[in-house]
Structures are given as structure tokens and as C-alpha cells.
Amino acid sequence: MSSEIKALWKLLFLQEAYTLILSQVSSEFKVFQREKEKLQIQLEKKIRPDLDQMLTLKDQIARKLQGAVQSPAESCCCQGVEPDLVCVMEELMRPISSGAEMVRSLFAQRVDEMVRTVRNSPIAVLQKELLTLGRTSWTPEIMQPCYEKADVYKESLQGLERFGFHSVTSLVLGAQNLMQQLMQNSIYTFQQLSEQRLSQATNRNQVVQMLENVKDRVLKKFDYDSSSTRKQFAQEWLVQIFLPFLLKHLESRCKLELPKYESYVFADFSGIINVENIYEEVVLAVLLKAISKALKEASGRNKHNLYRDSFFCVLESTDDLLHEVTAQELSGIRMGALSSNSMLDAVTFPTCPVNKSASGEKIW
């Protein structure tokens, strides 16, 4: 059996499996949605009349808990978390930053290849090239060099077991998903801006120049998006690593005192206001303060190409670029709708949904 037939059978099998699973999951999801809507209506009816009173009571309990918990939490965070926080953050940022840089290079490479093809081929080939570009983020073989950067976590984060963290596999998948999303969003923005400008091009040279200009703008937006998403990624995983550790070490000193705060909760609100959740929010706030400080210092040192929070513009304005894409979507202009007077009438656009240390030494 030829490789083409094998590939076809594999594709058909995957399509059938996908259809079957989608049908079953969709059915179960619809049932869940109906049950959720009923519960939501019941809960809203119960909460709405007393919402202000509930929020006031929650704030009062939070302030009482903060007075009792914040000092021990800060002490525990200072002694048990902060000495390792910068090292762990570095181990988190290094692979995801390498992966993001690989995504950036791959995107630029794919666009450059497309531009060379358009320069030397009939203009109608642009449609095929854009379709090919749109499949990039969904092609594992192409994205694999990016994804491999996240595999470093399997070795570099082994030392986190002493904090009780055993979810490295989930972290790797999360990093790979972020890389895929960065690529997908870049391609989507490139397609949107290209469609917007192609109707203004009257010859091949203008088309090529337009594609190169759009690529440059998308790469600038990529740098900003990459910085924001990588900081968010690091923050989320630092919380997942250190929050359970903090809560465990505070249990004997703080959590055992929680029952006395239950008396502040009215009987009618006992199913809505959870004292333990409020307690965890107080501890989380302490941890987030330490994490934000570490991320801010890393941004100030220009490590891993992280922009400072005060960095607002990377294009003429990043907001301008986002506004252009959003305005086009809101205007109802479909992808591929080009001016009938343009030489590019035959081109239609595909849509793309938006959807160890450096030295190898252990530092734990």
C-alpha cells in the first residue's frame, strides 16, 4: 500500500473518530448547558436581592482574615518562596521565550517564502499561499521546532518536586499551546491586514511591498503580544507552583483558625460565602505581590525581551493595529472581498479563527 493511500486512510479514520467524539461530547455538553442555565437562574434569584449585603459581608470577613493571616503569609512567603522565586521564574521564562522567538522566526520565514513565490508567479497563486500559511499553526511537523523548546521543562523543573509540584507535563502542554496561539494570532492578523490593503495594489510590485510592510507590522505586534502572554504564563504557573506550598505551610498557623470566622456568615449566605475561599484569596494576594515584583524587576532589566508595564506603543500604536483589524471585522467586510476594479479580483482569502539552568547545572 502506497504512502499516499496510508495517509488517506489515516485521515479518514481520524475524521470519523473526530465526528463520533464530537457528537457524543456535544450531546453531553448541551445537557450540561441546560442544567447550568437552570442552576444559574435559581442562584441569581437567590443572590440578587441580597447581593450588596453579601459583598459587604465578604469584604468585612476578608479584612478580618487579612489582619490575622497577612503577616504570617508574608513571613512564610519571604522565607519559603522568595529565595527561590527568581530562579524558578528564570527556569519558566527561558524555554517559553526561546519558543516564542522560534515562533517569530518561523512566521517571518513562512511569509518571506510566500513573498518570494508571489514575486515570481502569477498573482492568483497568492490564494494558495495564504491557505498554506493559514495551516502553519495546525501542522505539528512545522511547529515541532517551537514545541521542542518546551520539552526543556521536563528536566529543568525536576527540582520543583520539593514544593509539591508534579504537573510539569501540563506546564509543557500549556507552553506549547501558547506558542501555537501566538502563531495563529499572527497569521490571522497578517491575513486581515493583507486583505484590507490588497484592494489598493495595482501591480505585482505593490503587492509584494504591501505584504512585506504588513509582515513588519505584525512582527512588531507579535513582540508586544509575546511579552504580555509570557509574563501572564509565568505568573499563572508561579501561582500554581507556590500557592499550594504556601497554603500547606500556613495550615497549622492559620487555616485551623478559620472555623471561628464562620460565625460571621449568616445562615442564608452559608452556601454562597465560603470563608476558606476568602482565606485563600488573602494568601494569593500576598503571593501575587511577590511575583509581580519579580516580573517587574525582570522587565526592568530587559531580560527575555519583556516590555515594561508602561510600554504602550510598538507600532505607530499597537492599539491602532488592533483597531484596524477590529474595525474591518465590524464593517462586515468578508475575507476575500476585493475590489471588482482590482487586478486581484481572482484572489480570495482564507479565514483563520482566532481562537537545568543555562549552564546545565542544578540550581535548586
N, C-alpha and C positions, 0 to 999 in steps of 0.2 A: 504494500500500500504506500503510495507516494506521500511525501511530507505535506503536500497541499491538501490531500484528502483527509489525512490525520488531523490537520489543523482545522479543517471544516467540520469534521465530526466532533472535535473538542469544542468548537464554538457552538454548534447546535446543542450539545449536551449542556453546556453552561447556560445557554439561553433557556432551555427547558427547565433546568434546576432553578434558575432565577425566577422564571414565571411562576413555578409552583410555590416557591418560598414566599414570593411577593404576594401571591393570592392568599396564602394562609395568614401571613403576618398582617396584611391589610384588613382581613376579616376580623382578626383578634383586636387590631387597633381600633376599628370602628366601634366594636363593643366597649372597649376601654374608654373611648371618647364619649360615648353616650352615658356611661356610668360616671365619668368625671364631671360631665356637664350637670348631671343631676345633683351630685355631691356639692359642686361649686354653687349651684343655686341655693341649696339648703344652707350652706355655710355663709353665703352672702346675706341671706335673710336673718341668720343668727347674729352676724357680726355688725352689719350696717348700723343698726340703731345705737350700738354702744361703742362704735369704733373709736371716737375721741377719748372716751373713758379708758378703753383698753390701751391705747397708745400712751396716755398719760401714766397709767399704772405700770406699763412696761418700762418707761423711762425712769420712774421712781425706783423700781427694783434694780434697774441697770446701774443707777447712781449708787445705791446701797452696796451692790456687789462690787462695783468699781472701787469703792473705798476700802473694801475688805480684801479684794483679790489683786488689784493692780500692783501694789508694792511687792508681794511675793512673786507675781508673774514677771515683773520687770527684773527682779533679782535672779530668778531661775533662767530667764532669757539671757541676761547678761553673763551668767556663769556657765550655762549649759549649751547655749545656742550661738551667741555672738562670736566666741572664739573660732568656731568652725564655719560661720555663715559666709564669709568672704571666699573661703576655699571651696565650699560647696557651690556657691554661685558661679565661681570660675569654671568648675567642672561642668556645670549646667550650660553656661554660655558658650564655651569653646566649641563643642560639636554642633550646636544649633546655629552658631554664627558661621562655621565652616560650611554647613549645609545650605544656609541661606545664600552665602556667597557663590556656592556651586549652582544654585538655582538661578541666580542673577546671570552668571556666565552662560549657563545653558540657554536661558531665554534670549540673551543677546546673540548667541551663536545661531540659534534657530531662525531668528529674524534676519540676521545677516545672510544666511543661506537662502532665505526666501527672497531677499532683495536682489541677490546675485542672479537667481533664477528669473525673476521678473525683468531684470535688466537685459537678459539675453534671450527672452522667449516672448511669444505673443502675449499680449496683456491679459487675454482670457485665462491664462494659466494661474492668475492671481487667486481665483476662486479655489482651485485645488490646493494651492499653497496655504491659504488661510484655513482650510479644513484640516490639513495636515498639522498646522501649528496648533489648532484647537484641540487636537488629540494628545498633545505632548504630556500634559499633566496626568492623563489616564493611561499612559503607556509605561508600565513598570520597567521595561528594558531601558527606556530613555532616562527615566528618573532614578534608576538604580544608583548611579554615582553619587547623587544627592543623598539618597536614603542611607547609603553605607556610612555616611558621616555620623549618623545617629547610633550606629552599632557600637561606637566607642563607649557609649554609656554602660554597656554590659560589663566592661572591665573597669572603667574609671570610677563607677559609683558603688562598687562592691563594699567599700568601707561604710556605706550608709546603713548597713545592717545593724550597726551598734545603736542607731537611732530607732530601730524597729521598722525601717523602711524596706519593703520587699517587692515593690511594684516597678522595678526597672523596666520590665517588658512593656508595661503600659506607658511609661515615660518615653521609651523608644518609639512606640507607635504614635504617641502624641507629637513627637518631634517630626516624624515623617509626614504626618497629616498636615502639620503647619507648613512644611516645605511644599507639599502638593497644593495647599491653598494659596500660598504666595505665587506659585507658578500659574495656577488657574486664574487668579485675580489679575495678574499682569497681562495674560493673554486676553482676557475679557476686556480690560481697559484698552489694550492695543487695538482690538477689533472695533471697539466702539469709536475711538478717536479716528481710526483709519477710515471707517465708513463715513464719518462726519466730513472728512476733508477730501475724500476721493472725488466727489462730485465737482470739486473746484479744479481738479487736474485736467489739463487738455492735451498732454503728451506724455510719453514714457518717462522722460527725464523728470518731469514734475511729480509723477507718481513715485519714482524712486526717491526723490528728495523728500517728499511728504512722508514716506514710510520711515526713512532714517530720522527725520525730525520727531515723529511720533515715538519711535523707539527710545530716543534720548529722553523724552519727557516721561515715558513710562518707567525708565530706569531710575530717574530722579524720584518719582513717586514710590518706586519699589524700595529705595533706600530708607525713606521715611516710614513706610509700612513695616518693613523688616525690623527696624529699630523698635517700633511700638509693640509689634507682636512678640518679638523675642524677649522684651522686658516683661510683658504680660505672662509669657510662657515661664520665664524664670520665677516670677513672683508666685504663680499658681503652684509650681512644683516645690518651691521652698516652703510654702504653706503646707502642702501635703506631706513633706518630709518632717518638718519640725513641729507642727501643731499637735499631732498625736503624742510626740515626745514631751512637749510642754505639759499637756493635759495629764499625762501619766505621772509626771513628777510633781504636779500640783495636787494630785488626788488626795493624798493624805493630809495636806495642809488646808486645802480649800474646798474641794468637792464634798467632803464629808460634812461640811457646814451648810450645804445647800438646803437641807430639809427645813431649817428654821425660816428660810425665805419663802417657802411655800405658803406660809400663813398669810403673806401679803396678797396672795392671789384669791380673788373672790371665787366662790364655788361655781358661779355661772361662767367664769372665764378659764376654769382649770383645764379644759380641753383645748384651749387656744393659746394661752400664755404658758410657755414652758420655761421654768427657771433654769434648767440645765442648759438650754439653748442660749439664754441670755448670758449665762456664765461663760460659755464657750466663745460668744461674741466679744466679751471683755478681754479674754485671753488672746483671741485672734487680733484684736486691735493693737495689743502690745507687740505681738509678733510682726504685724504688718508695718508698724513704725520702724522696727529694726531692719526689716527687709527693704523698705523704701529708702532708708538712709544708705544702705549698702549699694542699691541700684543707682541712687543719685551720685554717690561718690564714683562709681564705675563710669557713669556718663560724663562726669566732670573730668575724668582722666582720659576721655576719648577711647576707652577700651572697647573692643569688639564693634567699633563703628556705631555706638549708641548715641543718639541725639539727646541733648538735654530736654527737660520738660518745657523749657522756654523757647525751644526751637520750633517756629511756626511755619517757616516757608522753605521749601526746597525746589519748587518750580518758580515761575513768576509768583505762584502761590499754589500749594497743594490743594487748597480749597477750590481754587479756580478750576483745576483739572477735574476734581470730583464734581464740581458744579456743571462742567461741560457735559460729563457723562450722564449725570442725573437729569439735566435739562433735556438732553436728547431722548432719554427714556420716557420722560413725562410728555414730551411733544408727540409721542406716538409714532416716531419715525422707525420703521422696521429695519432690522439688519438686512442690507442688500438693496434697500430702496435708493437707487441712484437717479440722478437727473436724467431725464429722457434725452437731453441735448448733449450728454457727455459721451465721449468716445468709449467710456467704460460701461455702457449700458448692459453688456452681456455678463458683467461680473455681479454675482450675488454673494452676500456674506453669510457665513455660518454663524449661528448663535452659540454662545458658550455660557452656561449657567454659572452664576456667582455662588454660587454656593460657597586612672592614672594621670597625671599631670603631663605637661608638655615634654618633660624630660623622661617620662616613663616611670617616675618614682612615686611610690605611695605617699600621700600627704595626710592620710588620716591618722 
